[in-house]
Amino acid sequence: MKENKRRMKPGAALCLIIAFSAFVISCGDKKSDVDGWGAYKADPKGTSYSSLDQINLTNVAKLENTWTFQMSDLAQGADPVSSQSNPIIINGVMYANSGKQTVYAIDAATGKEIWSFKSLEEGQPSAASRGVTYWESGDDKRILYSAGNSLIAIDAKTGKIIPSFGTNGRVNLNEGVRDDPEKISVTLTTPGRIFNDLIIIGSRLPDFYGAPPGYIRAYNCRTGALAWTFHTIPLPGEPGYETWPPDAYKYAGGVNCWAGMSIDMDRGMVFLALGSPSYDYYGADRRGENLYGNCVLALDAATGQYKWHFQTVHHDVWDYDLASPPNLVTVKQDGKDVDAVAQVTKHGFVFVLNRDTGESLFPIEERPVPASNLPGEETWPTQPFPLKPKPFVRQSMTEDDLNHYSDADYQAILEKFRSVRYEGLFTPPDLRGTLSIPATRGGANWGGAAFDPNTTYLYIRGNNLPEIQTIVDMDKHFATQNNTILETGRVTYMQHCSTCHGEERKGIPPTFPSLVNLKDRMGENEALGKIRAGSGQMPGYKGVITEAEERAIMAFLYDKIDQGSLALEESSEVTKPVRYGNITAYRTWSDPSGSPAMKGPWNTLSALNLSTGEYEWQIPVGNDEKLQEEGGPITGLLARSGPMVTAGDLVFLSGADDKKLWAFDKKTGKMVWETSLPAANNANVCSYSVNGKQYVALSVGGTKENPSGSIMTFALP
């Protein structure tokens, strides 16, 4: 047994035990979180815990819809958007952003609009966003959030932009991350965190070759001035530089904090969940462990100075980036309270780390894993395996786990199972195809976990979703048959877009909209803007594809038949490196009829006692009635949002395509209440109190009648 210690440097130990109720929403001032939900996932610690108990096990069945706020920033007939916003509530006012990045201030008791701020012009692209950040100092109260490539400050009282912040109220996030700001697109999906007068942010980046690095940055909340930067791909002379090739800092990308972060205000430390380096599935150009990829990273919140790190995956080639923000927790060990960081992962582990040092509270083994067969690839020989807690999702499968909906479908997936490479967890991508479980959408996703300080239970949603990775030589596989614009556009689409939108452009609405007959719904300038800057789940391709490829893909998407040929670039004497890619990422392995290849449950909710490392219960959540066996258990259903736990002995969780909102008994996992929603929902739940009345609220996606989506609240009669 060997603990993963050589990747951690201890910081100075502190003796102060922090009261859980200490909650900072602004400028270092402390308030009790008994009335509001003042930050993304409840508080700076990212607990997703509400101390309210008016709604509890005895009366939750009486919950009813109190008010619904209809967002209105999309025209009737537009494609519905998926809303991921986790509203915050400050002094009786709810602040939330729509799928189109319009910010709304709403009376939290009545649902009446106070003001709205629309930062994007009609047709401008908007990436998915999970909320806004509140800061105040005296009478100066601000909402800070991101739209497009900008960090924006608006007056929380009036909804007007604050021109003294940055340049006319905006900071260009493309600037200061190594690459030419005119050729990249840096956005936020998860709102930043406040520490005193600073807002600390991560970034959302493309996952492709040539992506920029995901530096962590802090800006002054008053002026927008850059306060500090942490290089997640270290520069020469910085710790971790030796874990990359010497020149990697000049070209390597990714290692970004897109999922979110948490802050310990008393320690003055920020804890970040970092993603994997680019490219996700082939790392011949980044040999080494690749710090700080896939790390829980602790920094001094005031200066950005390194404190410690823990790497959950070395040299990631599985897309096992940390997709959930860390939870700051306090657990019992040997009769003492221990402040810790709990990090749930895509591959189904829970790492529980001492908050001061990064040391694991439970034993961890570095185990040998299979080596890569791809030319030039050198996977790391070992990976960390916690001995406790056990994985919360499936990490292996056999032929007995294959579904048998029909003889023909079963035979097809059985042959596929026997043909691909599969040697358990961490089987590397392979040219013969690789079975990956958990896969790119497996384990815990961006909704993260919820922590109950009264019981030290961590509530975790997990996806059991295998994928078949199809690895190809990108240049050969996507070689054009001729130099026509349409052919180049087809190949560019297949290389960058077909994974999500499908080879036939039908998509998987509403998450991945159909692109069929796009010209009937969207102008070319709007579509090109989305391609460059990103929109919804799609990252920006600015700098990833050339201007010639832009012209070509627009011709392909808009069915322009007679476009002639595309001028070919002059050949270069420099030999391009071979680049391998996965052309079936983010697609659950299905049989020929479209049903999941692996038996369920495909989604679960678990209660983990962090003090003991043991699970108290696990249940399936969500249901596909068409695939449920008669009299059998529910199937579980893919979802990315996370749970909320309350002092009223309840766990609230939203569904996904099944359009549900549930409440569970947090001690047993028994469902005690459910309601149907008007649309697919993909957002975390929050709770707050106004004038002594407790509410439960969440964002709901758009419908054909109301494409912008809504915010719904529930309370007792």
Secondary structure per residue as TSV (DSSP state, phi and psi in degrees):
chain	resnum	aa	ss	phi	psi
A	1	M	-	360.0	132.3
A	2	K	-	-138.9	121.2
A	3	E	-	-77.2	150.1
A	4	N	S	-81.2	72.3
A	5	K	-	-99.5	-25.0
A	6	R	T	-75.9	-3.9
A	7	R	T	-100.9	10.2
A	8	M	-	-125.0	138.3
A	9	K	-	-118.5	121.0
A	10	P	-	-68.3	142.1
A	11	G	-	-95.2	-179.6
A	12	A	-	-69.6	128.6
A	13	A	-	-74.1	139.2
A	14	L	-	-116.5	147.9
A	15	C	-	-97.4	-9.6
A	16	L	-	-71.3	127.6
A	17	I	-	-95.6	126.5
A	18	I	-	-91.3	132.1
A	19	A	-	-68.8	134.2
A	20	F	T	-61.1	-31.6
A	21	S	T	-75.4	-7.5
A	22	A	E	-65.9	124.2
A	23	F	E	-142.4	121.8
A	24	V	E	-110.0	124.3
A	25	I	E	-110.9	-11.5
A	26	S	E	-166.2	134.4
A	27	C	T	51.8	27.0
A	28	G	T	83.0	-5.4
A	29	D	E	-75.6	140.0
A	30	K	E	-102.9	136.0
A	31	K	E	-134.2	154.8
A	32	S	E	-80.7	134.6
A	33	D	T	-88.9	54.8
A	34	V	T	-96.9	-18.6
A	35	D	S	-111.8	-28.6
A	36	G	-	-125.5	177.0
A	37	W	B	-126.3	85.6
A	38	G	-	-85.0	-2.9
A	39	A	S	-155.9	165.6
A	40	Y	T	-54.3	130.4
A	41	K	T	59.4	35.3
A	42	A	S	91.2	-47.5
A	43	D	S	-159.3	172.9
A	44	P	T	-59.1	-25.9
A	45	K	T	-80.6	-6.9
A	46	G	-	67.5	36.5
A	47	T	-	-79.0	-26.1
A	48	S	-	53.8	40.4
A	49	Y	E	-117.5	136.6
A	50	S	E	-115.9	129.8
A	51	S	-	-82.7	4.5
A	52	L	-	-79.0	143.9
A	53	D	-	-137.2	13.8
A	54	Q	S	-60.7	-43.1
A	55	I	S	-87.1	121.3
A	56	N	-	-148.0	-172.9
A	57	L	T	-60.0	-30.4
A	58	T	T	-76.4	-20.7
A	59	N	T	-133.1	0.7
A	60	V	G	-60.1	-27.4
A	61	A	G	-64.9	-14.8
A	62	K	G	-90.8	-1.0
A	63	L	-	-56.0	140.3
A	64	E	E	-141.3	157.8
A	65	N	E	-66.9	119.0
A	66	T	E	-88.4	-51.1
A	67	W	E	-151.8	156.1
A	68	T	E	-130.1	126.3
A	69	F	E	-102.3	118.0
A	70	Q	E	-90.7	118.7
A	71	M	-	-72.0	157.2
A	72	S	-	-142.7	35.2
A	73	D	-	-100.5	4.3
A	74	L	S	-119.3	141.0
A	75	A	-	-72.5	152.5
A	76	Q	T	-57.0	134.1
A	77	G	T	95.8	-10.0
A	78	A	S	-71.1	161.8
A	79	D	-	-65.2	130.8
A	80	P	-	-61.3	146.0
A	81	V	-	-105.7	155.8
A	82	S	-	-96.1	123.4
A	83	S	-	-98.3	131.1
A	84	Q	-	-117.4	9.3
A	85	S	-	-68.8	133.5
A	86	N	-	-102.5	98.9
A	87	P	-	-59.0	149.3
A	88	I	E	-113.5	152.5
A	89	I	E	-129.1	121.9
A	90	I	E	-126.9	119.1
A	91	N	T	50.4	44.8
A	92	G	T	81.7	4.2
A	93	V	E	-114.0	129.5
A	94	M	E	-94.4	134.3
A	95	Y	E	-119.7	130.3
A	96	A	E	-151.9	157.0
A	97	N	E	-118.4	149.3
A	98	S	-	-87.7	176.6
A	99	G	T	-63.7	-17.9
A	100	K	T	-103.0	14.7
A	101	Q	-	66.9	24.8
A	102	T	E	-82.1	131.2
A	103	V	E	-96.8	135.4
A	104	Y	E	-120.1	138.4
A	105	A	E	-106.8	126.3
A	106	I	E	-130.3	137.7
A	107	D	E	-63.8	115.5
A	108	A	T	-70.7	-14.0
A	109	A	T	-92.2	-29.7
A	110	T	T	-116.1	-20.1
A	111	G	-	81.8	10.3
A	112	K	-	-82.4	137.4
A	113	E	E	-70.4	133.8
A	114	I	E	-95.6	-47.6
A	115	W	E	-160.4	165.9
A	116	S	E	-139.7	151.7
A	117	F	E	-132.0	118.7
A	118	K	E	-107.6	110.1
A	119	S	-	-89.9	-20.0
A	120	L	S	-108.4	137.0
A	121	E	-	-72.1	162.0
A	122	E	T	-56.3	128.7
A	123	G	T	93.5	-13.1
A	124	Q	-	-72.0	144.7
A	125	P	-	-72.0	155.4
A	126	S	-	-143.7	122.8
A	127	A	B	-78.0	158.4
A	128	A	-	-59.3	139.2
A	129	S	-	-139.3	143.9
A	130	R	-	-108.0	14.6
A	131	G	-	144.3	-174.0
A	132	V	-	-126.4	169.4
A	133	T	E	-121.4	138.5
A	134	Y	E	-108.3	137.6
A	135	W	E	-139.9	143.1
A	136	E	E	-145.1	151.9
A	137	S	E	-146.6	107.1
A	138	G	T	63.2	-124.6
A	139	D	T	-89.8	-2.5
A	140	D	E	-87.2	107.0
A	141	K	E	-122.8	126.6
A	142	R	E	-132.2	151.1
A	143	I	E	-108.6	125.1
A	144	L	E	-113.9	129.9
A	145	Y	E	-159.8	173.3
A	146	S	E	-115.9	138.7
A	147	A	E	-140.9	131.6
A	148	G	T	60.5	-134.0
A	149	N	T	-96.9	17.4
A	150	S	E	-113.7	143.7
A	151	L	E	-98.3	124.8
A	152	I	E	-122.0	142.6
A	153	A	E	-116.7	127.8
A	154	I	E	-129.2	153.2
A	155	D	E	-71.4	121.4
A	156	A	T	-67.1	-20.8
A	157	K	T	-86.2	-33.9
A	158	T	T	-114.6	-20.8
A	159	G	-	78.8	12.2
A	160	K	-	-92.6	145.3
A	161	I	B	-66.5	147.4
A	162	I	-	-101.2	101.5
A	163	P	T	-65.6	-21.0
A	164	S	T	-76.7	-8.1
A	165	F	T	-88.8	122.0
A	166	G	T	58.6	-134.9
A	167	T	B	-108.3	105.8
A	168	N	T	55.6	39.9
A	169	G	T	92.3	1.2
A	170	R	E	-132.6	147.1
A	171	V	E	-117.0	130.0
A	172	N	E	-80.4	110.9
A	173	L	T	-73.2	-13.8
A	174	N	T	-69.9	-20.9
A	175	E	T	-87.2	135.5
A	176	G	T	94.8	15.8
A	177	V	S	-121.5	37.7
A	178	R	S	84.3	-50.1
A	179	D	S	-90.3	165.5
A	180	D	-	-58.4	117.4
A	181	P	T	-61.9	-18.5
A	182	E	T	-80.9	-9.4
A	183	K	S	-121.0	12.3
A	184	I	-	-132.9	169.6
A	185	S	-	-137.7	112.3
A	186	V	-	-115.2	122.4
A	187	T	B	-130.6	177.2
A	188	L	-	-118.6	140.0
A	189	T	S	-105.9	-36.0
A	190	T	S	-107.9	133.6
A	191	P	-	-64.2	154.1
A	192	G	-	-73.1	173.0
A	193	R	E	-113.7	147.1
A	194	I	E	-96.9	132.0
A	195	F	E	-132.2	109.5
A	196	N	T	53.6	-116.7
A	197	D	T	-98.8	17.4
A	198	L	E	-114.0	145.5
A	199	I	E	-112.1	124.0
A	200	I	E	-102.0	129.7
A	201	I	E	-130.0	155.1
A	202	G	-	-102.0	-139.5
A	203	S	-	-168.5	158.1
A	204	R	B	-111.2	129.5
A	205	L	-	-134.0	160.4
A	206	P	-	-64.2	154.7
A	207	D	-	-99.2	25.4
A	208	F	S	-107.8	170.4
A	209	Y	T	-55.9	136.9
A	210	G	T	88.2	5.3
A	211	A	-	-69.8	150.8
A	212	P	-	-73.5	166.7
A	213	P	B	-78.7	153.0
A	214	G	-	-96.1	61.2
A	215	Y	-	-58.7	146.4
A	216	I	E	-91.7	133.6
A	217	R	E	-134.2	151.7
A	218	A	E	-125.7	133.9
A	219	Y	E	-120.3	148.9
A	220	N	E	-70.0	127.8
A	221	C	T	-67.2	-25.0
A	222	R	T	-83.3	-45.9
A	223	T	T	-106.2	-21.1
A	224	G	-	82.6	3.8
A	225	A	-	-70.0	142.2
A	226	L	E	-69.5	124.7
A	227	A	E	-96.1	-42.2
A	228	W	E	-159.8	160.1
A	229	T	E	-135.0	135.0
A	230	F	E	-112.6	126.6
A	231	H	-	-84.1	105.2
A	232	T	S	-71.4	-21.0
A	233	I	S	-109.1	103.3
A	234	P	-	-62.4	145.7
A	235	L	-	-84.6	164.4
A	236	P	T	-53.2	133.9
A	237	G	T	91.1	-12.2
A	238	E	S	-93.3	148.3
A	239	P	T	-55.9	136.6
A	240	G	T	95.4	-13.0
A	241	Y	G	-58.7	-33.9
A	242	E	G	-71.7	-8.9
A	243	T	G	-90.3	8.3
A	244	W	S	-128.9	164.4
A	245	P	-	-60.6	153.3
A	246	P	T	-54.1	-37.1
A	247	D	T	-100.6	10.9
A	248	A	H	-61.7	-32.0
A	249	Y	H	-62.5	-16.8
A	250	K	H	-84.4	-23.6
A	251	Y	H	-132.3	-22.7
A	252	A	-	-69.3	149.4
A	253	G	E	-131.7	-177.3
A	254	G	E	80.9	-144.2
A	255	V	-	53.5	50.4
A	256	N	-	-110.6	155.3
A	257	C	-	-97.9	88.6
A	258	W	-	-96.5	-22.0
A	259	A	S	-84.0	-26.4
A	260	G	-	128.6	176.2
A	261	M	E	-146.1	169.9
A	262	S	E	-136.6	155.4
A	263	I	E	-129.7	132.3
A	264	D	E	-96.5	103.1
A	265	M	T	-65.2	-37.4
A	266	D	T	-70.6	-38.9
A	267	R	T	-80.4	-17.3
A	268	G	T	67.6	38.5
A	269	M	E	-123.7	142.4
A	270	V	E	-113.2	138.6
A	271	F	E	-119.3	124.9
A	272	L	E	-118.6	146.0
A	273	A	E	-104.2	113.0
A	274	L	-	-100.8	148.2
A	275	G	-	-86.1	-178.1
A	276	S	-	-85.2	159.0
A	277	P	E	-69.6	157.7
A	278	S	E	-94.4	143.4
A	279	Y	S	-84.1	153.8
A	280	D	S	-64.7	-33.3
A	281	Y	S	-115.2	2.6
A	282	Y	-	-151.4	122.3
A	283	G	-	-126.8	34.3
A	284	A	G	-63.3	-26.1
A	285	D	G	-90.6	7.3
A	286	R	G	-141.9	50.3
A	287	R	-	-58.7	142.8
A	288	G	S	122.2	-176.6
A	289	E	-	-74.9	-24.8
A	290	N	-	66.4	56.2
A	291	L	T	-70.3	138.4
A	292	Y	T	-110.0	38.1
A	293	G	T	-60.9	138.4
A	294	N	T	59.1	33.3
A	295	C	E	-108.1	145.5
A	296	V	E	-81.9	118.8
A	297	L	E	-118.9	129.1
A	298	A	E	-109.7	126.8
A	299	L	E	-127.6	156.4
A	300	D	E	-68.0	121.9
A	301	A	T	-68.6	-26.2
A	302	A	T	-82.2	-29.0
A	303	T	T	-123.0	-16.1
A	304	G	-	78.8	8.7
A	305	Q	-	-69.0	138.8
A	306	Y	E	-63.8	135.4
A	307	K	E	-111.3	-59.8
A	308	W	E	-162.5	168.7
A	309	H	E	-146.3	158.8
A	310	F	E	-137.5	121.4
A	311	Q	E	-93.8	120.4
A	312	T	S	-84.0	-25.0
A	313	V	S	-142.2	129.4
A	314	H	S	-92.0	132.7
A	315	H	S	48.1	66.9
A	316	D	-	-66.8	125.6
A	317	V	-	-127.2	21.4
A	318	W	S	-118.2	0.1
A	319	D	-	61.6	42.9
A	320	Y	-	-95.7	43.3
A	321	D	-	-62.3	154.1
A	322	L	-	-74.6	108.9
A	323	A	-	-98.7	3.7
A	324	S	S	-130.8	141.9
A	325	P	-	-68.4	148.2
A	326	P	-	-66.0	147.7
A	327	N	E	-100.5	127.9
A	328	L	E	-88.7	120.3
A	329	V	E	-130.4	162.1
A	330	T	E	-126.3	122.2
A	331	V	E	-121.4	167.7
A	332	K	E	-100.3	126.3
A	333	Q	E	-139.9	124.3
A	334	D	T	54.2	38.8
A	335	G	T	77.1	5.3
A	336	K	E	-118.3	151.0
A	337	D	E	-78.0	132.8
A	338	V	E	-126.9	122.8
A	339	D	E	-77.8	131.8
A	340	A	E	-142.6	173.0
A	341	V	E	-119.7	124.8
A	342	A	E	-107.1	122.9
A	343	Q	E	-121.2	115.5
A	344	V	E	-91.3	153.4
A	345	T	-	-130.9	165.5
A	346	K	T	-63.7	-34.6
A	347	H	T	-90.4	14.4
A	348	G	S	92.8	8.6
A	349	F	-	-95.4	159.6
A	350	V	E	-122.9	114.5
A	351	F	E	-97.8	125.4
A	352	V	E	-115.1	111.0
A	353	L	E	-120.2	140.1
A	354	N	E	-58.5	131.5
A	355	R	T	-68.6	-26.6
A	356	D	T	-86.4	-33.2
A	357	T	T	-118.2	-21.4
A	358	G	-	83.9	-0.6
A	359	E	-	-68.3	141.0
A	360	S	B	-73.1	138.8
A	361	L	S	-79.8	-15.1
A	362	F	S	-123.6	154.5
A	363	P	-	-61.7	144.1
A	364	I	E	-130.7	135.9
A	365	E	E	-108.5	138.4
A	366	E	E	-90.8	107.3
A	367	R	E	-105.7	145.7
A	368	P	E	-62.1	143.2
A	369	V	-	-130.3	163.2
A	370	P	-	-61.0	147.3
A	371	A	-	-89.2	155.8
A	372	S	-	-79.7	147.7
A	373	N	-	-103.3	-4.0
A	374	L	S	-70.0	137.9
A	375	P	T	-57.5	129.9
A	376	G	T	84.6	-16.2
A	377	E	-	-81.4	136.0
A	378	E	-	-128.3	91.1
A	379	T	-	-69.1	153.8
A	380	W	-	-71.1	138.0
A	381	P	S	-69.3	-21.6
A	382	T	E	-132.6	162.2
A	383	Q	E	-140.9	151.7
A	384	P	E	-78.2	131.6
A	385	F	E	-123.8	111.2
A	386	P	E	-66.6	135.9
A	387	L	S	-79.5	-23.3
A	388	K	S	-148.0	146.1
A	389	P	S	-68.2	161.3
A	390	K	-	-68.6	160.3
A	391	P	-	-59.6	145.9
A	392	F	S	-95.6	-2.6
A	393	V	S	-134.3	171.4
A	394	R	-	-66.8	136.5
A	395	Q	-	-119.9	8.3
A	396	S	-	-157.3	161.8
A	397	M	-	-153.6	157.1
A	398	T	-	-127.4	-179.7
A	399	E	G	-61.2	-28.8
A	400	D	G	-66.7	-17.2
A	401	D	G	-89.1	-2.1
A	402	L	B	-77.1	138.5
A	403	N	-	-72.8	153.6
A	404	H	-	-132.3	74.8
A	405	Y	S	-80.5	-28.6
A	406	S	S	-155.7	158.3
A	407	D	H	-60.3	-42.2
A	408	A	H	-66.9	-44.8
A	409	D	H	-64.2	-42.0
A	410	Y	H	-63.5	-42.9
A	411	Q	H	-62.7	-37.6
A	412	A	H	-65.3	-45.3
A	413	I	H	-76.0	-27.8
A	414	L	H	-64.8	-44.4
A	415	E	H	-63.6	-39.7
A	416	K	H	-64.2	-44.6
A	417	F	H	-57.0	-40.1
A	418	R	H	-79.2	-16.1
A	419	S	H	-92.7	-25.2
A	420	V	S	-88.9	166.8
A	421	R	B	-80.9	130.1
A	422	Y	-	-153.5	115.1
A	423	E	-	-130.4	33.1
A	424	G	S	89.7	-168.1
A	425	L	T	-56.9	139.4
A	426	F	T	71.7	22.5
A	427	T	-	-64.4	121.8
A	428	P	-	-76.2	157.1
A	429	P	-	-54.3	142.9
A	430	D	-	-145.0	148.9
A	431	L	T	-66.0	-20.6
A	432	R	T	-83.8	-0.7
A	433	G	-	95.5	146.6
A	434	T	E	-135.0	134.4
A	435	L	E	-83.4	126.7
A	436	S	E	-121.1	122.0
A	437	I	S	-150.2	125.0
A	438	P	S	-63.3	159.3
A	439	A	-	-115.3	-158.9
A	440	T	T	-61.1	-26.2
A	441	R	T	-112.8	17.5
A	442	G	-	-85.7	178.3
A	443	G	B	60.0	-142.8
A	444	A	-	-91.3	140.3
A	445	N	-	-112.3	-160.1
A	446	W	T	-63.8	-20.9
A	447	G	T	-63.8	-24.3
A	448	G	-	69.6	-167.9
A	449	A	-	-109.0	167.1
A	450	A	E	-121.7	138.7
A	451	F	E	-117.4	130.1
A	452	D	E	-101.3	110.8
A	453	P	T	-69.1	-19.4
A	454	N	T	-76.5	-32.1
A	455	T	T	-112.9	-12.1
A	456	T	T	60.3	27.8
A	457	Y	E	-87.0	140.0
A	458	L	E	-110.6	125.3
A	459	Y	E	-102.1	125.1
A	460	I	E	-129.4	128.4
A	461	R	E	-92.5	135.8
A	462	G	E	-134.0	140.8
A	463	N	E	-103.2	130.8
A	464	N	-	-104.2	91.7
A	465	L	-	-137.7	99.9
A	466	P	-	-77.1	155.4
A	467	E	E	-134.6	154.8
A	468	I	E	-103.6	113.4
A	469	Q	E	-80.8	128.9
A	470	T	-	-112.6	104.6
A	471	I	E	-97.6	131.1
A	472	V	E	-135.7	157.6
A	473	D	E	-71.9	111.8
A	474	M	H	-59.2	-44.6
A	475	D	H	-65.9	-41.9
A	476	K	H	-71.8	-43.4
A	477	H	H	-66.6	-36.9
A	478	F	T	-105.4	25.4
A	479	A	-	-68.6	136.6
A	480	T	-	-76.5	146.0
A	481	Q	S	-81.7	-21.2
A	482	N	S	-155.5	-178.6
A	483	N	-	-103.7	24.5
A	484	T	B	-72.9	154.9
A	485	I	H	-63.3	-41.7
A	486	L	H	-63.3	-40.1
A	487	E	H	-67.3	-42.7
A	488	T	H	-63.2	-39.3
A	489	G	H	-64.3	-41.5
A	490	R	H	-60.8	-46.4
A	491	V	H	-66.2	-40.8
A	492	T	H	-63.0	-42.2
A	493	Y	H	-61.4	-48.0
A	494	M	H	-60.7	-36.9
A	495	Q	H	-72.9	-39.8
A	496	H	H	-110.1	-21.1
A	497	C	T	-118.8	-26.4
A	498	S	H	-68.8	-24.2
A	499	T	H	-57.0	-41.3
A	500	C	H	-95.4	-43.2
A	501	H	H	-92.5	-7.4
A	502	G	-	84.2	153.9
A	503	E	T	-62.4	-29.1
A	504	E	T	-95.9	7.5
A	505	R	S	67.5	19.3
A	506	K	-	-82.7	-20.2
A	507	G	-	66.5	-172.0
A	508	I	B	-133.2	76.6
A	509	P	T	-59.9	150.1
A	510	P	T	-88.6	-8.3
A	511	T	T	-63.7	-48.0
A	512	F	B	-119.8	96.6
A	513	P	-	-65.9	154.3
A	514	S	-	-67.0	142.5
A	515	L	-	-108.6	8.1
A	516	V	T	-69.0	135.4
A	517	N	T	54.3	41.2
A	518	L	G	-60.0	-32.5
A	519	K	G	-64.7	-19.5
A	520	D	G	-82.5	-11.9
A	521	R	T	-121.6	-17.6
A	522	M	S	-150.7	137.0
A	523	G	-	-72.6	158.3
A	524	E	H	-64.7	-38.9
A	525	N	H	-63.0	-39.9
A	526	E	H	-65.3	-43.6
A	527	A	H	-63.9	-41.8
A	528	L	H	-65.0	-37.4
A	529	G	H	-61.6	-39.8
A	530	K	H	-65.4	-40.8
A	531	I	H	-62.5	-41.4
A	532	R	H	-73.7	-44.6
A	533	A	H	-102.3	-12.4
A	534	G	-	93.0	158.2
A	535	S	B	-163.0	133.1
A	536	G	B	58.7	-125.4
A	537	Q	T	-79.0	-12.9
A	538	M	B	-83.8	128.0
A	539	P	-	-75.5	167.1
A	540	G	-	-77.0	140.9
A	541	Y	-	-103.8	10.7
A	542	K	B	-61.6	123.6
A	543	G	T	87.3	-15.4
A	544	V	T	-87.4	-42.0
A	545	I	B	-113.1	153.8
A	546	T	-	-79.8	168.1
A	547	E	H	-62.2	-36.2
A	548	A	H	-64.2	-39.7
A	549	E	H	-68.6	-33.7
A	550	E	H	-59.5	-48.9
A	551	R	H	-60.3	-39.2
A	552	A	H	-69.2	-43.3
A	553	I	H	-69.6	-31.0
A	554	M	H	-67.1	-39.0
A	555	A	H	-63.1	-39.4
A	556	F	H	-68.1	-45.9
A	557	L	H	-68.0	-30.6
A	558	Y	T	-103.6	15.1
A	559	D	T	52.8	47.6
A	560	K	-	-87.8	104.6
A	561	I	-	-70.7	-51.0
A	562	D	-	-100.1	87.5
A	563	Q	-	-118.4	-0.5
A	564	G	-	71.8	-157.2
A	565	S	B	-105.2	162.3
A	566	L	-	-106.6	129.2
A	567	A	-	-60.8	127.2
A	568	L	-	-81.8	142.7
A	569	E	-	-69.1	150.4
A	570	E	-	-64.2	140.6
A	571	S	-	-68.0	147.6
A	572	S	-	-111.3	146.7
A	573	E	S	-75.4	-16.6
A	574	V	S	-77.9	125.4
A	575	T	-	-76.1	124.9
A	576	K	-	-72.5	139.3
A	577	P	-	-67.8	148.3
A	578	V	-	-70.3	131.9
A	579	R	-	-122.6	122.3
A	580	Y	E	-97.1	147.2
A	581	G	E	-141.7	160.1
A	582	N	E	-101.0	115.2
A	583	I	T	-95.7	5.1
A	584	T	T	-127.9	28.3
A	585	A	T	-67.6	154.2
A	586	Y	T	64.5	21.9
A	587	R	-	-121.2	116.4
A	588	T	-	-61.9	136.7
A	589	W	-	-65.0	122.2
A	590	S	B	-126.8	160.0
A	591	D	-	-80.4	173.1
A	592	P	T	-57.1	-23.0
A	593	S	T	-87.8	-3.2
A	594	G	S	96.3	2.1
A	595	S	-	-86.7	150.5
A	596	P	B	-56.4	136.7
A	597	A	S	-72.6	-29.9
A	598	M	B	-101.7	143.9
A	599	K	-	-63.1	152.4
A	600	G	S	-77.5	-176.2
A	601	P	-	-77.1	145.7
A	602	W	-	-94.4	-6.7
A	603	N	E	-152.6	138.9
A	604	T	E	-136.8	162.5
A	605	L	E	-124.2	127.4
A	606	S	E	-120.7	147.2
A	607	A	E	-112.1	113.7
A	608	L	E	-111.0	123.7
A	609	N	E	-80.6	106.0
A	610	L	T	-69.6	-21.5
A	611	S	T	-73.4	-32.0
A	612	T	T	-105.4	-19.6
A	613	G	T	78.6	12.3
A	614	E	E	-110.6	149.0
A	615	Y	E	-86.0	135.6
A	616	E	E	-87.7	-35.9
A	617	W	E	-164.2	161.2
A	618	Q	E	-147.0	134.4
A	619	I	E	-132.8	152.8
A	620	P	E	-76.6	147.2
A	621	V	-	-132.4	140.2
A	622	G	-	85.6	157.1
A	623	N	-	-153.0	136.3
A	624	D	-	-105.4	100.2
A	625	E	T	-62.1	-29.4
A	626	K	T	-68.7	-28.2
A	627	L	T	-102.7	-5.8
A	628	Q	S	-72.7	131.0
A	629	E	-	-68.8	144.5
A	630	E	T	-59.8	121.9
A	631	G	T	77.9	-0.4
A	632	G	-	-90.6	176.4
A	633	P	-	-70.6	161.5
A	634	I	-	-64.9	157.5
A	635	T	-	-83.6	-23.3
A	636	G	-	77.5	153.9
A	637	L	-	-148.4	134.6
A	638	L	-	-48.8	131.8
A	639	A	-	-158.5	154.4
A	640	R	-	-114.4	-17.5
A	641	S	-	-73.2	164.5
A	642	G	-	-116.7	172.6
A	643	P	-	-84.0	163.2
A	644	M	E	-125.1	136.1
A	645	V	E	-116.0	146.1
A	646	T	E	-127.8	163.8
A	647	A	T	-69.8	-10.5
A	648	G	T	-84.5	19.2
A	649	D	S	66.0	31.6
A	650	L	E	-124.9	148.7
A	651	V	E	-118.1	121.7
A	652	F	E	-101.5	141.1
A	653	L	E	-151.6	134.3
A	654	S	E	-94.4	158.1
A	655	G	-	-88.6	-134.6
A	656	A	S	-154.1	-111.4
A	657	D	T	-66.6	-16.1
A	658	D	T	-82.5	-4.9
A	659	K	-	57.9	51.6
A	660	K	E	-124.1	156.2
A	661	L	E	-132.0	129.3
A	662	W	E	-122.5	158.8
A	663	A	E	-126.4	134.9
A	664	F	E	-120.4	150.4
A	665	D	E	-68.5	117.4
A	666	K	T	-69.0	-15.6
A	667	K	T	-88.0	-27.0
A	668	T	T	-122.8	-20.6
A	669	G	-	84.8	2.7
A	670	K	-	-70.5	132.4
A	671	M	E	-72.7	127.9
A	672	V	E	-116.8	-8.5
A	673	W	E	-164.2	144.2
A	674	E	E	-148.8	154.3
A	675	T	E	-145.0	153.4
A	676	S	E	-93.4	143.1
A	677	L	-	-109.2	161.1
A	678	P	S	-74.3	-14.2
A	679	A	S	-153.3	169.3
A	680	A	-	-59.0	138.2
A	681	N	-	-122.9	144.6
A	682	N	-	-148.1	52.5
A	683	A	-	-144.4	156.4
A	684	N	-	-78.5	148.1
A	685	V	-	-86.0	151.0
A	686	C	E	-132.8	167.5
A	687	S	E	-142.6	147.4
A	688	Y	E	-157.8	171.5
A	689	S	E	-132.5	135.8
A	690	V	E	-131.1	127.1
A	691	N	T	53.1	38.9
A	692	G	T	81.2	4.9
A	693	K	E	-111.9	127.2
A	694	Q	E	-88.6	138.6
A	695	Y	E	-123.9	151.5
A	696	V	E	-117.0	131.7
A	697	A	E	-137.8	153.2
A	698	L	E	-159.1	158.6
A	699	S	E	-85.3	142.8
A	700	V	E	-125.5	142.4
A	701	G	-	-67.5	174.5
A	702	G	-	-80.7	163.1
A	703	T	-	-125.9	174.6
A	704	K	S	-61.4	-36.8
A	705	E	S	-74.8	-35.5
A	706	N	-	-135.7	82.4
A	707	P	T	-65.1	-20.4
A	708	S	T	-76.0	-19.7
A	709	G	-	91.1	-175.3
A	710	S	E	-151.9	170.6
A	711	I	E	-119.0	128.0
A	712	M	E	-115.9	139.5
A	713	T	E	-121.9	150.9
A	714	F	E	-132.5	143.2
A	715	A	E	-154.3	172.4
A	716	L	-	-74.8	150.9
A	717	P	-	-58.0	360.0
